[in-house]
Amino acid sequence: MAAATLSRAQAWQHVLRVRRFDWQRGFSYQHGSISITAGGEWHCSDDIEAGASQLLDIMLPLVARATPLVMAQLGQSLDGRIATECGASYYVTGEEGLVHLHALRAVVDAVVVGAGTVAMDDPKLTVRHVTGDHPVRVVLDPRGRVPEQRFVFEDDSAPTLHLVGQAHVARWQACHEQHGHDVSVCGLEVGEDGVDPRAVVDLLERQGLTRILVEGGGMTISRFLQGGCLDRLHSMVTPMIIGSGRPTLTLPVIECLSQAMRPTARHYTLGDDVLFDLDFTTVAETGIN
């Protein structure tokens, strides 16, 4: 009889099971031919497809953990652009990159996007290209400027949190109630530099949302990175040159390369794209702060 081979689809089911496993009470997960330890190390006694092996390598460090996770995802061109000058970004990455994004949504509790992304792209922020549960959708809108008619407000397939400045809470609560939106509105303190990303993380964690994906846009991700809030960043680079366009990240100017962030990096090929998995928990203190 031919030896069993673990498929990519089977590997994905293991990822979802590990995502639900209680890592506070157990150090290792065992199911059939596969064993996984905290941190994402794994062993399979059966043969395994190359795609399944890569999927486990990429995803298990995100789910085989007892501690909170804040990560971000970017799709960018070779010249570091996420969109054209006018904001066109569908689609910078290829099909496998899109599947990867939906896999990330399926393994987190909440997906965070900025007001500009919701206003411009009107994203669904649901899980469609893989099996899995939808995350809570979080709209970061300090100035209360997102248009009322947006999918994340009108669709009830997943919960939505609308985070606005304290001055806008009452208006948006009344607005969502008037339109019959099943949306929770929470207030944030807004300073001269906007909202402190750490306050966003703390608010979500108080609501039990401890695995967080910051999906866009570039400025929102930049603020979370600059604020020292990101544990990991998945940057998907596609073989495309946009030229003038919106930059991937916008961070404070540094004077020399010794001040640059140098996270631990792994990289994987996904179709024509290359995924860089960056671990910022290992960045030296000389990085931007």
ROZAMAR-950025 format. One record per residue (C-alpha): residue number from 0; residue in three letters; chain; z, y, x. Coordinates in steps of 0.5 Angstrom, whole numbers. Layout:
+-----+-----+-------+-------+-------+-------+
|   n | res | chain |     z |     y |     x |
+-----+-----+-------+-------+-------+-------+
| NUM | ala |     A |     Z |     Y |     X |
...
+-----+-----+-------+-------+-------+-------+
END
This chain:
+-----+-----+-------+-------+-------+-------+
|   n | res | chain |     z |     y |     x |
+-----+-----+-------+-------+-------+-------+
|   0 | met |     A |     0 |     0 |     0 |
|   1 | ala |     A |    -2 |     7 |     3 |
|   2 | ala |     A |     4 |    11 |     5 |
|   3 | ala |     A |     6 |    17 |     0 |
|   4 | thr |     A |     4 |    24 |     2 |
|   5 | leu |     A |     8 |    30 |    -1 |
|   6 | ser |     A |     3 |    35 |    -4 |
|   7 | arg |     A |     3 |    42 |    -4 |
|   8 | ala |     A |     5 |    42 |   -12 |
|   9 | gln |     A |    10 |    37 |   -10 |
|  10 | ala |     A |    13 |    42 |    -4 |
|  11 | trp |     A |    13 |    48 |    -9 |
|  12 | gln |     A |    17 |    44 |   -14 |
|  13 | his |     A |    22 |    43 |    -8 |
|  14 | val |     A |    22 |    50 |    -7 |
|  15 | leu |     A |    24 |    52 |   -14 |
|  16 | arg |     A |    30 |    46 |   -14 |
|  17 | val |     A |    32 |    49 |    -8 |
|  18 | arg |     A |    32 |    56 |   -11 |
|  19 | arg |     A |    37 |    54 |   -16 |
|  20 | phe |     A |    41 |    49 |   -11 |
|  21 | asp |     A |    48 |    52 |   -10 |
|  22 | trp |     A |    49 |    53 |    -3 |
|  23 | gln |     A |    56 |    56 |    -4 |
|  24 | arg |     A |    58 |    49 |    -5 |
|  25 | gly |     A |    53 |    45 |    -1 |
|  26 | phe |     A |    50 |    45 |     6 |
|  27 | ser |     A |    44 |    41 |     5 |
|  28 | tyr |     A |    39 |    39 |    -1 |
|  29 | gln |     A |    37 |    32 |    -1 |
|  30 | his |     A |    31 |    30 |    -6 |
|  31 | gly |     A |    27 |    23 |    -5 |
|  32 | ser |     A |    24 |    24 |     2 |
|  33 | ile |     A |    26 |    31 |     3 |
|  34 | ser |     A |    32 |    34 |     6 |
|  35 | ile |     A |    33 |    41 |     7 |
|  36 | thr |     A |    39 |    45 |    10 |
|  37 | ala |     A |    42 |    52 |     9 |
|  38 | gly |     A |    37 |    57 |    13 |
|  39 | gly |     A |    31 |    53 |    11 |
|  40 | glu |     A |    30 |    47 |    16 |
|  41 | trp |     A |    27 |    41 |    13 |
|  42 | his |     A |    25 |    34 |    14 |
|  43 | cys |     A |    20 |    29 |    10 |
|  44 | ser |     A |    20 |    22 |    11 |
|  45 | asp |     A |    13 |    21 |     8 |
|  46 | asp |     A |     7 |    24 |    10 |
|  47 | ile |     A |     6 |    31 |     8 |
|  48 | glu |     A |     0 |    36 |     7 |
|  49 | ala |     A |    -1 |    41 |    12 |
|  50 | gly |     A |    -1 |    46 |     6 |
|  51 | ala |     A |     5 |    43 |     3 |
|  52 | ser |     A |     8 |    44 |    10 |
|  53 | gln |     A |     6 |    51 |    11 |
|  54 | leu |     A |     9 |    53 |     4 |
|  55 | leu |     A |    16 |    50 |     6 |
|  56 | asp |     A |    16 |    53 |    13 |
|  57 | ile |     A |    15 |    60 |     9 |
|  58 | met |     A |    19 |    60 |     3 |
|  59 | leu |     A |    25 |    55 |     5 |
|  60 | pro |     A |    28 |    61 |     9 |
|  61 | leu |     A |    28 |    65 |     3 |
|  62 | val |     A |    32 |    60 |    -2 |
|  63 | ala |     A |    36 |    56 |     2 |
|  64 | arg |     A |    41 |    61 |     3 |
|  65 | ala |     A |    48 |    63 |     0 |
|  66 | thr |     A |    48 |    70 |     2 |
|  67 | pro |     A |    44 |    76 |    -2 |
|  68 | leu |     A |    37 |    77 |     0 |
|  69 | val |     A |    33 |    84 |     0 |
|  70 | met |     A |    26 |    83 |     2 |
|  71 | ala |     A |    19 |    87 |     1 |
|  72 | gln |     A |    12 |    85 |     1 |
|  73 | leu |     A |     6 |    89 |     3 |
|  74 | gly |     A |    -2 |    87 |     3 |
|  75 | gln |     A |    -5 |    92 |     8 |
|  76 | ser |     A |   -12 |    92 |    11 |
|  77 | leu |     A |   -13 |    91 |    19 |
|  78 | asp |     A |   -12 |    99 |    20 |
|  79 | gly |     A |    -6 |    99 |    16 |
|  80 | arg |     A |    -8 |   102 |     9 |
|  81 | ile |     A |    -5 |    99 |     3 |
|  82 | ala |     A |   -10 |   103 |    -2 |
|  83 | thr |     A |   -16 |   108 |    -1 |
|  84 | glu |     A |   -14 |   116 |    -2 |
|  85 | cys |     A |   -15 |   116 |    -9 |
|  86 | gly |     A |   -10 |   109 |   -10 |
|  87 | ala |     A |   -15 |   104 |   -11 |
|  88 | ser |     A |   -12 |    97 |    -9 |
|  89 | tyr |     A |   -15 |    92 |   -13 |
|  90 | tyr |     A |   -15 |    87 |    -9 |
|  91 | val |     A |   -13 |    89 |    -2 |
|  92 | thr |     A |   -11 |    81 |     0 |
|  93 | gly |     A |   -15 |    75 |    -2 |
|  94 | glu |     A |   -13 |    70 |    -7 |
|  95 | glu |     A |    -8 |    66 |    -3 |
|  96 | gly |     A |    -5 |    73 |    -2 |
|  97 | leu |     A |    -4 |    74 |    -9 |
|  98 | val |     A |    -2 |    67 |   -10 |
|  99 | his |     A |     4 |    68 |    -5 |
| 100 | leu |     A |     6 |    74 |    -8 |
| 101 | his |     A |     7 |    71 |   -15 |
| 102 | ala |     A |    11 |    65 |   -11 |
| 103 | leu |     A |    15 |    71 |    -8 |
| 104 | arg |     A |    17 |    73 |   -15 |
| 105 | ala |     A |    18 |    66 |   -18 |
| 106 | val |     A |    24 |    66 |   -12 |
| 107 | val |     A |    28 |    72 |   -13 |
| 108 | asp |     A |    32 |    75 |   -19 |
| 109 | ala |     A |    29 |    82 |   -19 |
| 110 | val |     A |    23 |    85 |   -17 |
| 111 | val |     A |    23 |    93 |   -15 |
| 112 | val |     A |    17 |    98 |   -16 |
| 113 | gly |     A |    17 |   105 |   -15 |
| 114 | ala |     A |    15 |   110 |   -21 |
| 115 | gly |     A |     8 |   112 |   -17 |
| 116 | thr |     A |     6 |   104 |   -17 |
| 117 | val |     A |     8 |   104 |   -25 |
| 118 | ala |     A |     4 |   110 |   -26 |
| 119 | met |     A |    -2 |   108 |   -22 |
| 120 | asp |     A |    -3 |   101 |   -23 |
| 121 | asp |     A |     1 |    99 |   -29 |
| 122 | pro |     A |     3 |    92 |   -26 |
| 123 | lys |     A |     5 |    86 |   -30 |
| 124 | leu |     A |    10 |    84 |   -25 |
| 125 | thr |     A |    11 |    77 |   -28 |
| 126 | val |     A |     9 |    70 |   -25 |
| 127 | arg |     A |     2 |    67 |   -27 |
| 128 | his |     A |    -1 |    64 |   -21 |
| 129 | val |     A |     5 |    59 |   -20 |
| 130 | thr |     A |    10 |    56 |   -24 |
| 131 | gly |     A |    17 |    59 |   -24 |
| 132 | asp |     A |    21 |    64 |   -28 |
| 133 | his |     A |    19 |    71 |   -29 |
| 134 | pro |     A |    24 |    76 |   -25 |
| 135 | val |     A |    28 |    82 |   -28 |
| 136 | arg |     A |    23 |    88 |   -27 |
| 137 | val |     A |    26 |    94 |   -24 |
| 138 | val |     A |    23 |   101 |   -25 |
| 139 | leu |     A |    25 |   106 |   -20 |
| 140 | asp |     A |    24 |   112 |   -23 |
| 141 | pro |     A |    29 |   118 |   -20 |
| 142 | arg |     A |    25 |   124 |   -24 |
| 143 | gly |     A |    24 |   120 |   -30 |
| 144 | arg |     A |    16 |   121 |   -29 |
| 145 | val |     A |    13 |   114 |   -31 |
| 146 | pro |     A |     9 |   115 |   -37 |
| 147 | glu |     A |    12 |   112 |   -44 |
| 148 | gln |     A |     6 |   107 |   -45 |
| 149 | arg |     A |     7 |   102 |   -39 |
| 150 | phe |     A |     6 |    94 |   -39 |
| 151 | val |     A |    13 |    93 |   -36 |
| 152 | phe |     A |    16 |    97 |   -42 |
| 153 | glu |     A |    12 |    95 |   -48 |
| 154 | asp |     A |    12 |    87 |   -46 |
| 155 | asp |     A |    18 |    83 |   -47 |
| 156 | ser |     A |    16 |    77 |   -43 |
| 157 | ala |     A |    21 |    79 |   -38 |
| 158 | pro |     A |    27 |    84 |   -38 |
| 159 | thr |     A |    26 |    91 |   -35 |
| 160 | leu |     A |    31 |    95 |   -32 |
| 161 | his |     A |    29 |   103 |   -32 |
| 162 | leu |     A |    33 |   106 |   -26 |
| 163 | val |     A |    33 |   114 |   -27 |
| 164 | gly |     A |    37 |   120 |   -25 |
| 165 | gln |     A |    43 |   121 |   -29 |
| 166 | ala |     A |    40 |   127 |   -32 |
| 167 | his |     A |    34 |   123 |   -35 |
| 168 | val |     A |    39 |   117 |   -38 |
| 169 | ala |     A |    40 |   120 |   -45 |
| 170 | arg |     A |    32 |   122 |   -46 |
| 171 | trp |     A |    30 |   115 |   -44 |
| 172 | gln |     A |    35 |   111 |   -48 |
| 173 | ala |     A |    32 |   115 |   -54 |
| 174 | cys |     A |    25 |   114 |   -52 |
| 175 | his |     A |    25 |   106 |   -51 |
| 176 | glu |     A |    29 |   106 |   -57 |
| 177 | gln |     A |    24 |   110 |   -61 |
| 178 | his |     A |    19 |   105 |   -59 |
| 179 | gly |     A |    22 |    99 |   -60 |
| 180 | his |     A |    22 |    97 |   -52 |
| 181 | asp |     A |    27 |    92 |   -50 |
| 182 | val |     A |    29 |    96 |   -44 |
| 183 | ser |     A |    36 |    97 |   -40 |
| 184 | val |     A |    36 |   104 |   -38 |
| 185 | cys |     A |    41 |   105 |   -32 |
| 186 | gly |     A |    43 |   112 |   -28 |
| 187 | leu |     A |    43 |   113 |   -21 |
| 188 | glu |     A |    45 |   119 |   -17 |
| 189 | val |     A |    40 |   123 |   -14 |
| 190 | gly |     A |    41 |   127 |    -8 |
| 191 | glu |     A |    36 |   132 |    -4 |
| 192 | asp |     A |    33 |   126 |     0 |
| 193 | gly |     A |    32 |   122 |    -7 |
| 194 | val |     A |    36 |   116 |    -9 |
| 195 | asp |     A |    40 |   112 |    -3 |
| 196 | pro |     A |    36 |   105 |    -3 |
| 197 | arg |     A |    43 |   102 |    -2 |
| 198 | ala |     A |    46 |   105 |    -8 |
| 199 | val |     A |    40 |   101 |   -12 |
| 200 | val |     A |    41 |    94 |    -8 |
| 201 | asp |     A |    49 |    95 |   -10 |
| 202 | leu |     A |    47 |    96 |   -17 |
| 203 | leu |     A |    43 |    90 |   -18 |
| 204 | glu |     A |    48 |    86 |   -14 |
| 205 | arg |     A |    53 |    88 |   -19 |
| 206 | gln |     A |    49 |    85 |   -25 |
| 207 | gly |     A |    48 |    79 |   -21 |
| 208 | leu |     A |    41 |    80 |   -18 |
| 209 | thr |     A |    42 |    78 |   -11 |
| 210 | arg |     A |    35 |    76 |    -9 |
| 211 | ile |     A |    31 |    82 |    -9 |
| 212 | leu |     A |    24 |    83 |    -8 |
| 213 | val |     A |    21 |    90 |    -7 |
| 214 | glu |     A |    14 |    90 |    -8 |
| 215 | gly |     A |    11 |    97 |    -8 |
| 216 | gly |     A |     9 |   102 |    -6 |
| 217 | gly |     A |     9 |   104 |     1 |
| 218 | met |     A |    14 |   110 |     0 |
| 219 | thr |     A |    19 |   106 |    -3 |
| 220 | ile |     A |    19 |   100 |     2 |
| 221 | ser |     A |    19 |   105 |     7 |
| 222 | arg |     A |    25 |   108 |     4 |
| 223 | phe |     A |    29 |   101 |     4 |
| 224 | leu |     A |    27 |    99 |    11 |
| 225 | gln |     A |    29 |   106 |    14 |
| 226 | gly |     A |    35 |   105 |    10 |
| 227 | gly |     A |    37 |    99 |    13 |
| 228 | cys |     A |    37 |    95 |     7 |
| 229 | leu |     A |    31 |    90 |     8 |
| 230 | asp |     A |    33 |    83 |    11 |
| 231 | arg |     A |    25 |    81 |    11 |
| 232 | leu |     A |    18 |    84 |    10 |
| 233 | his |     A |    12 |    80 |     9 |
| 234 | ser |     A |     6 |    83 |    11 |
| 235 | met |     A |    -1 |    80 |     9 |
| 236 | val |     A |    -6 |    83 |    13 |
| 237 | thr |     A |   -13 |    82 |    11 |
| 238 | pro |     A |   -20 |    83 |    15 |
| 239 | met |     A |   -22 |    89 |    12 |
| 240 | ile |     A |   -22 |    97 |    15 |
| 241 | ile |     A |   -21 |   102 |     9 |
| 242 | gly |     A |   -21 |   108 |    14 |
| 243 | ser |     A |   -18 |   114 |    11 |
| 244 | gly |     A |   -13 |   111 |     6 |
| 245 | arg |     A |    -5 |   111 |     4 |
| 246 | pro |     A |    -1 |   108 |    10 |
| 247 | thr |     A |     3 |   102 |    10 |
| 248 | leu |     A |     9 |   105 |    12 |
| 249 | thr |     A |    12 |   112 |    13 |
| 250 | leu |     A |    18 |   112 |    17 |
| 251 | pro |     A |    21 |   118 |    22 |
| 252 | val |     A |    17 |   120 |    28 |
| 253 | ile |     A |    20 |   116 |    34 |
| 254 | glu |     A |    19 |   119 |    42 |
| 255 | cys |     A |    18 |   112 |    45 |
| 256 | leu |     A |    17 |   105 |    44 |
| 257 | ser |     A |    24 |   103 |    46 |
| 258 | gln |     A |    26 |   106 |    39 |
| 259 | ala |     A |    21 |   102 |    35 |
| 260 | met |     A |    23 |    96 |    31 |
| 261 | arg |     A |    22 |    89 |    34 |
| 262 | pro |     A |    24 |    84 |    29 |
| 263 | thr |     A |    23 |    77 |    30 |
| 264 | ala |     A |    16 |    75 |    27 |
| 265 | arg |     A |    13 |    69 |    25 |
| 266 | his |     A |     5 |    68 |    22 |
| 267 | tyr |     A |     1 |    64 |    18 |
| 268 | thr |     A |    -6 |    64 |    16 |
| 269 | leu |     A |    -7 |    64 |     8 |
| 270 | gly |     A |   -15 |    64 |     7 |
| 271 | asp |     A |   -18 |    70 |    11 |
| 272 | asp |     A |   -11 |    73 |    11 |
| 273 | val |     A |    -6 |    73 |    16 |
| 274 | leu |     A |     2 |    73 |    13 |
| 275 | phe |     A |     7 |    76 |    18 |
| 276 | asp |     A |    14 |    74 |    16 |
| 277 | leu |     A |    18 |    79 |    19 |
| 278 | asp |     A |    26 |    78 |    20 |
| 279 | phe |     A |    30 |    85 |    20 |
| 280 | thr |     A |    37 |    82 |    21 |
| 281 | thr |     A |    35 |    81 |    28 |
| 282 | val |     A |    33 |    88 |    30 |
| 283 | ala |     A |    36 |    91 |    36 |
| 284 | glu |     A |    41 |    97 |    34 |
| 285 | thr |     A |    36 |   101 |    38 |
| 286 | gly |     A |    31 |   101 |    32 |
| 287 | ile |     A |    30 |   107 |    27 |
| 288 | asn |     A |    36 |   108 |    23 |
+-----+-----+-------+-------+-------+-------+
END
